[in-house]
């Protein structure tokens, strides 16, 4: 192969190499940034290397492998560019926007409530005792669902089997359809799947009887209770993790509001209305 062709192929490979793109962009941004600083000594942006390192680490965690030096340069350049754009946006007053204010307020809330707190056993027990009603579990039923593949009138012999509470397997030997268990369903679950009136009938049934039919585009549905669990408040040992998370959420909200109240005390609030000021 001739030397010019080798050179051309090498250039083509470099053009198609992503890391080369990263490096070129980084170089361009750093040059522009350096020129800008030389032109105006007042336009100085001080950056924290730790922030850059954190971004590099985050990207390495996402990709699952160390970044090349070119990729690290690209992340650094992107960070520099971001800070330049933020500074220019602030100088142009673009931060005076309701959406930006909302984002900053939410960010500040995260900053104020940033400490991770954990309850003591006594605090956890007290919280559970005071809020036990929050953990009340509704009554549930586990049912066998029988679906007959017809929307027409069911033959008398099949109706007889259903009225006698015969197992679904025996019914399906004489009728086309299917059956499947529906475990631990509460009243709301059955209301959403079928209808509130049908859920009422199921929960009021005494067991060992088919409730139905409920018609759908799949056919005619019948439910029979296999197991029933009454409404109850589970002991704390059973839901300790949930109680702990609820305690942390409430405590963080309390502490956050305390910090926000301290900030309120630092400011005098003036609300202008039609030329008059309200304090």
N, C-alpha and C positions, 0 to 999 in steps of 0.2 A: 504494500500500500504506500502511496506517495505521502510525503510529510505533510503537505497542506490538508489532505483528507484526514489524517490522524488528528491534526489540530482542530479541524471542523467538528469531528466526532466528539472530541473532548469538550469543546465549547457547548455542543448540544447537550451533553450529559450534565454539564454544570448548570445550564439554563433550566433543565428539568429537575434539578436537585432542590428540594424544599429548604434544606439548611442553608443553601447559598442565598435563597430569597430572604431568609431571616437575617443573615449577616448583612446583606445589602441594605435592607430597611433600617437595621440598627445603625449602620454607618451613616446613612442619610440623616436620620433623626438626630444623632449626636452632632453631626456637622452643623445642622440648622440650629440646634440648641446652643452650641458653642458660639456661632456667629451672633446669635441674638444676645447672648451675654456680653460679648465684646462690644456690640453696638450700644448697649445701654447698661451701664454698671448698676443701675437701680433695679433692673429686672433679674433678680437673683432668686432661684428656687433651691432651697436646701432639702435634700432627700435623705431618707433614713435607709441605710443598707439593709437593716433588719427587715424592712417591709419588702424589699426586693427579694431577699433570701426566702422570706415566707411564701411569696408567690411562686418562686422556683420550686420550693419543697411541695407546695400544693399541686403543681402541675406534674411533678414526679410521682406523687401519690396517685394521681388520676391515671397516668400512663403506665405506672408500674415499673418504670425503669429510669435510670439517671438521664438527665438532659445533656445533650452535647454542649460544648462551649458556645456554638453558634445559636442554639436554641435559648441558652441562658442570656445571650446578648440580645436576642429578640424580645424576651420578656422584660429585660431591663429597659430597652428602648421603648417598649409599649408603656411601661410605667412612667418614664420620663414624659412621653407624649401626653399621657393622661393628665399628669400634673400641670403641664403647660396649658392644656385645653381648659382645665378647671380654673386656673388662674385667670386666663383670658375671659372665661365665662363670667367669673365673679366681677372682673373689672367692667364688663359690659352690662352688668346688672341682670344677667340671665338667671341668677339664683333666686331672684324675686318672683317666684312662681309657686302657686298653691301646691302643686304636686311635689316640687322639690322640698317645700317646707314640711309637707307630710312625711316624706322619706327621712328628712333630717330629724324630725321629732321622734319617729319610730326608732331611728338609730340611737338617739340620745336616751330613749327609754331602755334600750338594750345595754347601753353603757352604765346607766344608773343602777340597773338590776343585774349587773354582771357577776356578782359573787354567787358561788354555788353553796347553798345552805342545806343542812341535813337536820331532821328533828331528833330529839332525844326520845328514848322509849316512852318516857312520861308524857312528852308533848304529843307523841303519836297516839297514845291511848286516850288522852284528853280530847284530841281532835276527833277521833273515831266516836267517842261517847257523845260528843256534842252534835255530830253530823251523821249519826247512824242511819237516819231515815233516807239519806242520800243513797245508801247502798242496799236498800230494800229490793230484793229480786222478785219479780212478778211470778205468779203461778205459771207453770209450763206443763205441756203434755207431749209425750212421744206417741206418734200415731202411725198406723199402717194406712197408706193411701192406695185405694183400689180405683183404677181408671178403666171403665168399659168403653171400648172403641165404637160407640154408637151414640147418636143423639135421638134415636127413635125410641119408642116404648120398649122397655126391657121385658123379655119373655117372662111368663108367670113363674116357671120353674127357677129362673135366676133370681127373681124378686123374693121367692120363698127362701132361698139360700141366704140372701142378704138379710132378710128379716130375722132369720134364726142366728145371725152372727157367725156364720160359717167362715173359716179361714179363707183368705184371699186365694191361696193356692188351689183349694178345692173349687172355688168359683171359677177360676181361670181355666180349669179343666173343661168347663162347659161353655165358657164365654170368651170372646176375643178381647184382650186388654192387657194390662200390666199392673204391677204393684211395686211399691217402694216405701221404705220407712221415712218418716219425717220427724227427726228427733228434736226434743227440747224447744218446742215452738210455744211462744206466749200468745196471748189473745191478739196483740197487735200484729204479730207475724201472720197469724191465720187470717186476720182481717185484710191485710195487704195482699196476701196470696189469693184469697177467695173473696169473702165479703164479711162485714161485721156480724150480720145476722147468722151466717153459717158458723162463724167463730163462736158466737153465743151458744148455738145448739151443740157444738162439739164439747165446750167446757161444761155445759149443763148435763151432758150425758153421763150415764152410770158406768160406762165401760162395757166391753164385750157386746157392743151393738154398733152397727154401721149407721153413720149419720150421712144423709144425702138423699137424692143426688144434687150435686152442684155442676151445672152444665158449663162447658167451655168449648173452644174450638178443638180440643183434644178428645172430647167425649164427655162422659158422666163420671164425676168424682164422688167417692165415698171415703169417709174417714172413720177409723176405729181406734180408740185410745188403748195403747199398750202399757203405758206407764204415766203416772201423774206426780208432779212435784208441787207442793203448796207454796204459797207466797212466804218469803222468809227474809230475815236480815242475816247474812252470813257472818260468822265470827271473824274478828279482825285477823287472826292468824291465817285465814283463808284468802284474805284480800289485802294483806299487809303492803304489798308493792303499790297497789292502786291508792290506798290511803296515804302512803308516804308521798306519792306524786301529787296528790290533791293538796296535802299540807304544804309542800314546797311551792305549788302554784299560788295558793292563798297567801303564804308568807312573803313570797317575792312581790306580789301585788301590793301588800301592805307596806313593805319596805320601799318599794318604788314610789308609792304615793307620798310617803314621808319625805323622800328626797326631792320629789317635785314640789311639795309644799315649802321646803327650804328655799328652793329657787324662786317661788312666788314671793317669799319674804324679801328677797334681794332686789326686787324691781318695784318701781312705781308704775302702775298701769293707768294710762290715759286713753280714753276712748273718745275720739272726735266725732261729733254728730252735728251736721249743719252749721259748722263754724264754732260750735261750743265744745268745751272739753269736759268729759266726765272722769272723775278720779275714783 
